[in-house]
Amino acid sequence: MSRFLFIFFCAILLWSPLPLGSHRVWSAALLELLIAVLCALWLLSLSKEQTIPRALRHNKIIISLFFAIPLWTAIQLVPLPPDVIAFLSPTHSQYITATDNWQPLSLDTGATLYKLQKSIAYALFFVLALAIVNTPSRLNTVAQLIVISGVLQAAYGVLVVLGGKSFDILSIAEAGGRTHLGSASGTFVNRNNFAGYLEMAIALGIGLLITQILLNKDNFAGFRASLRNFIFTMLSGKARLRVFLALMVVALVLSHSRMGNTAFFASLGICGVIGLWLYRKHQKSKSLAILFSSLILVDVLILSSWFGLEQLAKRLETTDAQREERTFVFQNSLDVLQDFWLTGSGAGSFYSIFPNYRDNQSWSFYDFAHNDYLQCLIEYGVIGCLFFALIVVLCFTKAIKAQQQRHTAILKGMGFAAMMGMMSIMIHASTEFNFQIPANALLFTLLCAIACIAHSMEQQEHNSKRSRST
């Protein structure tokens, strides 16, 4: 039963980005249903003799914070007396007609209920990840699965861009009405969401590379031995993984996502420096320095220059923040925030209240604020955003501690992967809405879980290390 649950868990991860990033009502509902079924099966499989995984026991605070988000969303749906509404949200009365009746804090109860279902699904998925991914081998398998998913997304995106519409066998452009046909977007409608998914997948791939370097105990033993080890490396999974990372980087550049590429390369540089400092006393510190240098040299200076880095750089140079429509949307959204800063306007209600604040300079339809931080503050208020902030801070701290305190290679590598993936997507969130896309939100939830698992899992020797010793 345990093996079946793990396979089911992996199937959910592999499926989530395929139907347009699960960013449709039917695909989001299906994803929530799959998570609910998996949770029910896991609960049924529990027995009194079975010990609770250490990751579940040691992360009760973070689990509570994950469930505090849907709890606060549910509170936004509870009708409150007019006096209480006037005290908590003075602007609320401008959007309702019957001011004497009890009203909920949410100004769009349908959208808030939709977000409530999603937040419950993410909280359950976080618990399932801590419970099911309970061995180093499973942690390694999950990371490899995400890398494979990222490679499939990258391959599809690159083929459509280089080969034209004839390669778009899933008709993603027609289904999503995509306008940027010259940019890679995989099975996502928006190229920026595609870039966000790749950022996290690449981070997990780099974490696997670090794991393999830490597992390698071979030192220099002469020219012949070094040449033999080099040939063995080129024929092993490490070379294949490096090719996969290169393909995903190419697809990331071809997405022409300005902030996506900026966030990835910034997180790679920052986390590379942090990683070198954390591993400065490790015997493989030089190998890790070579790895980070090769990632920057090969991916940025060679591969990216072949596949449109100049075009991306030109987009960045010609970007005028004063003329960008999203700049005006940001300014209008700040006005919304001033009216709903404490308790929020209701989860998912941004698109219904923003038209009341827009001006002639933001003429397009915006169902998202193109800034996850700002939209979270508008919809959940300071009270609700506090839960999100605490989750990110605690999980990021655990990712760093996993690299400092753990001795198992896979736990160290996954700690770095969680740290880099979280930093990259958090940088990207300042200009996009990746957390509004179920596939990306689910993968970010997995990164938070991986940080907790890497910090809390029992010390175990990795299978690859045991086989090498044998």
DATAFEN-V851745 format. One record per pair of residues at least 24 apart in sequence whose ideal C-beta (glycine too) atoms are under 7 Angstrom apart, sorted by the first residue. I is the first residue (numbers start at 1). J is the second residue. D is the distance in Angstrom with one decimal. If there is no record, write none. Layout:
{{I J D} {I J D}}
//
This chain:
{{1 45 4.7} {5 38 6.8} {5 41 6.1} {5 42 5.7} {5 45 6.6} {5 132 5.5} {6 132 5.5} {6 138 6.1} {8 38 5.2} {9 38 6.4} {9 128 6.4} {9 132 5.1} {10 142 6.8} {10 145 5.3} {12 38 6.7} {13 145 6.0} {13 146 6.6} {13 149 6.9} {13 446 7.0} {14 145 6.3} {14 149 5.6} {16 438 6.5} {16 439 4.3} {16 442 5.2} {17 149 6.4} {17 153 6.3} {17 187 5.9} {17 197 5.9} {17 439 4.1} {18 187 5.4} {20 175 6.4} {20 176 6.1} {20 187 6.4} {20 188 6.5} {20 189 5.4} {21 187 7.0} {21 188 4.6} {21 193 5.7} {21 437 4.7} {21 438 6.7} {21 439 4.2} {21 440 6.8} {22 438 3.9} {22 439 5.0} {23 189 6.7} {23 437 5.1} {23 438 6.3} {28 118 6.7} {28 438 5.1} {31 121 6.9} {31 438 5.7} {32 117 5.6} {32 118 6.9} {32 121 4.3} {35 121 4.7} {35 124 5.5} {35 125 5.3} {36 124 7.0} {38 128 6.0} {39 124 4.8} {39 128 6.1} {42 128 6.2} {42 131 6.3} {42 132 7.0} {53 130 6.3} {53 131 5.4} {53 134 4.5} {54 456 5.3} {54 457 6.4} {54 458 5.7} {55 130 4.2} {55 134 6.9} {55 452 5.7} {55 453 4.9} {55 456 4.3} {55 457 6.1} {56 130 5.0} {56 131 5.7} {58 456 4.2} {59 130 6.3} {59 452 4.6} {59 456 6.3} {61 394 6.9} {62 391 6.1} {62 394 5.5} {62 395 6.6} {62 452 6.3} {63 126 6.9} {63 127 6.1} {65 387 5.1} {65 390 5.4} {65 391 5.0} {66 122 6.9} {66 123 4.0} {66 126 5.1} {66 391 6.6} {67 123 4.9} {68 387 4.7} {69 119 4.8} {69 123 6.9} {69 384 6.9} {69 387 5.2} {70 116 5.5} {70 119 4.1} {70 120 4.7} {70 123 6.2} {72 380 6.7} {72 383 6.6} {72 384 4.7} {72 387 6.8} {73 112 6.2} {73 115 5.9} {73 116 4.5} {73 119 5.7} {73 347 4.8} {74 116 6.0} {76 104 6.2} {76 105 4.5} {76 106 4.4} {76 112 5.6} {76 344 6.8} {76 346 5.1} {76 347 6.4} {77 104 5.1} {77 106 5.8} {77 109 5.9} {77 112 5.7} {77 113 6.6} {78 104 6.0} {79 103 6.0} {79 104 5.4} {80 104 6.9} {80 105 6.9} {88 342 6.2} {88 343 4.8} {89 340 6.2} {89 342 7.0} {89 343 5.5} {91 339 3.9} {91 340 6.7} {105 343 5.2} {105 346 6.3} {106 346 2.7} {106 349 6.0} {107 345 5.1} {107 346 5.3} {107 349 5.0} {107 352 6.7} {107 353 5.7} {108 346 5.5} {108 348 6.4} {108 349 3.8} {108 352 4.5} {111 346 7.0} {111 348 3.2} {111 349 5.4} {111 352 6.7} {112 346 4.4} {112 347 4.7} {112 348 5.5} {112 349 6.4} {114 348 5.7} {115 347 3.7} {115 348 4.1} {116 347 6.9} {118 438 6.7} {122 441 6.2} {122 442 6.8} {122 445 5.0} {125 442 6.3} {125 445 5.5} {126 445 5.3} {126 448 6.6} {126 449 5.3} {129 446 5.9} {129 449 3.6} {130 449 5.7} {130 452 6.3} {130 453 6.4} {133 453 5.8} {135 460 6.9} {136 408 6.1} {136 410 4.6} {136 411 7.0} {136 460 5.2} {136 462 5.1} {137 463 5.1} {139 410 5.8} {139 414 5.9} {139 453 6.1} {140 410 5.4} {143 204 4.6} {143 207 6.3} {143 208 5.5} {143 414 6.5} {143 417 6.7} {144 208 6.7} {146 201 5.3} {146 204 4.9} {146 443 7.0} {147 201 5.9} {147 204 5.9} {147 205 4.6} {147 208 6.8} {147 244 5.8} {149 201 6.6} {150 197 6.9} {150 198 5.6} {150 201 2.8} {150 202 6.8} {150 248 5.1} {151 244 4.9} {151 247 5.9} {151 248 6.4} {153 186 3.7} {153 187 6.4} {153 194 6.8} {153 197 6.4} {153 198 6.8} {154 186 7.0} {154 198 6.5} {154 247 5.1} {154 248 4.6} {154 251 3.4} {155 247 6.7} {156 186 5.4} {156 187 6.5} {157 184 3.3} {157 185 5.9} {157 186 4.2} {157 194 6.4} {157 251 4.8} {157 254 6.7} {158 184 5.9} {158 250 6.3} {158 251 5.2} {158 254 6.1} {160 184 6.9} {161 254 5.3} {183 254 6.7} {183 255 5.5} {183 256 4.4} {184 251 5.1} {184 254 4.0} {184 255 4.8} {185 255 6.6} {191 255 4.5} {191 256 6.6} {191 257 5.5} {192 257 4.7} {192 260 5.8} {192 432 4.7} {193 434 5.8} {193 437 4.8} {193 440 6.0} {194 255 5.5} {195 252 5.7} {195 255 4.5} {195 257 3.8} {195 260 2.8} {196 260 6.3} {196 425 5.8} {196 428 5.5} {196 432 6.7} {196 434 3.8} {196 440 5.1} {197 439 6.4} {197 440 5.6} {197 443 6.5} {198 248 5.2} {198 251 6.2} {198 252 4.8} {199 260 6.5} {199 263 6.2} {199 264 4.8} {199 421 6.8} {199 424 4.3} {199 425 5.9} {199 428 6.6} {200 421 4.2} {200 424 7.0} {200 425 6.0} {200 443 5.1} {200 444 6.8} {200 447 6.1} {201 248 6.2} {202 245 6.0} {202 248 5.1} {202 249 6.7} {202 264 6.8} {203 417 5.0} {203 420 4.1} {203 421 3.5} {203 424 6.3} {204 417 4.6} {204 421 6.5} {205 241 6.1} {205 244 6.2} {205 245 4.8} {206 245 6.9} {206 295 7.0} {206 417 6.4} {206 420 6.5} {207 413 4.4} {207 414 5.3} {207 416 5.2} {207 417 2.6} {208 241 5.9} {208 413 6.2} {209 238 6.9} {209 241 6.1} {209 291 6.2} {210 288 6.6} {210 412 6.9} {210 413 4.2} {210 416 5.4} {211 409 4.9} {211 410 5.0} {211 413 3.3} {212 238 5.1} {213 284 5.5} {213 287 5.0} {213 288 6.2} {213 291 6.3} {214 284 5.7} {214 409 3.8} {214 412 6.0} {214 413 6.7} {215 409 4.7} {215 462 6.4} {215 464 5.6} {215 465 5.3} {246 299 6.7} {246 303 5.7} {249 299 4.5} {249 303 5.9} {249 304 6.9} {250 303 5.7} {250 307 4.9} {253 304 4.8} {253 307 5.2} {253 308 5.6} {253 309 5.8} {253 312 6.1} {254 307 5.8} {254 308 5.9} {256 308 7.0} {256 311 6.8} {256 312 5.7} {256 315 6.4} {258 312 7.0} {258 315 5.7} {258 316 5.5} {258 319 6.6} {259 428 5.4} {259 431 4.4} {259 432 6.2} {260 428 5.8} {261 312 6.0} {263 424 4.8} {263 427 3.8} {263 428 4.0} {264 424 5.4} {265 300 6.5} {266 427 6.0} {267 420 5.3} {267 423 4.4} {267 424 3.7} {267 427 6.3} {268 295 6.4} {268 296 6.8} {268 420 6.9} {270 423 6.6} {271 416 6.8} {271 419 5.6} {271 420 4.2} {271 423 6.1} {275 416 5.5} {278 403 4.8} {278 404 5.9} {325 362 5.8} {325 364 6.4} {326 370 4.8} {328 359 6.9} {328 361 4.1} {328 362 4.4} {329 362 4.7} {329 366 5.7} {329 369 6.6} {329 370 6.2} {330 371 6.1} {330 374 6.8} {332 357 4.8} {332 358 5.4} {332 359 6.4} {332 362 5.8} {333 369 4.9} {333 374 5.2} {333 378 6.5} {336 378 5.2} {337 374 6.7} {337 377 5.6} {337 378 5.3} {340 378 5.9} {340 381 6.3} {341 377 6.8} {341 381 6.3} {341 382 6.1} {342 381 5.1} {342 382 5.9} {342 383 6.7} {343 381 4.3} {343 383 6.2} {344 378 6.5} {344 379 5.0} {344 380 4.4} {344 381 3.4} {344 384 5.7} {345 378 6.0} {345 379 6.0} {346 379 6.3} {347 379 5.0} {347 380 6.2} {348 379 6.5} {349 379 6.0} {350 375 5.5} {350 378 5.8} {350 379 5.8} {368 433 3.9} {368 436 5.4} {370 431 6.2} {370 432 6.1} {370 433 6.0} {371 430 6.1} {371 431 6.3} {372 429 3.9} {372 433 5.9} {372 434 6.7} {372 435 4.7} {373 429 6.3} {373 430 6.5} {375 433 6.9} {391 448 6.4} {392 422 6.8} {392 426 6.8} {395 422 6.8} {395 448 4.2} {395 451 4.4} {395 452 6.4} {396 422 5.6} {398 451 4.6} {398 452 5.5} {398 455 4.1} {399 451 3.9} {399 454 6.9} {401 455 5.4} {402 451 6.7} {402 454 3.8} {402 455 4.3} {406 454 6.6} {407 459 6.4} {408 459 5.9} {408 460 6.2} {408 461 6.9} {408 462 6.2} {409 462 5.6} {409 465 6.8} {410 462 5.0} {411 454 4.5} {411 457 6.1} {414 450 5.2} {414 454 4.5} {415 451 6.7} {415 454 4.4} {417 450 6.8} {418 447 4.9} {418 450 4.7} {418 451 3.8} {418 454 6.6} {421 447 4.7} {422 447 5.5}}
//
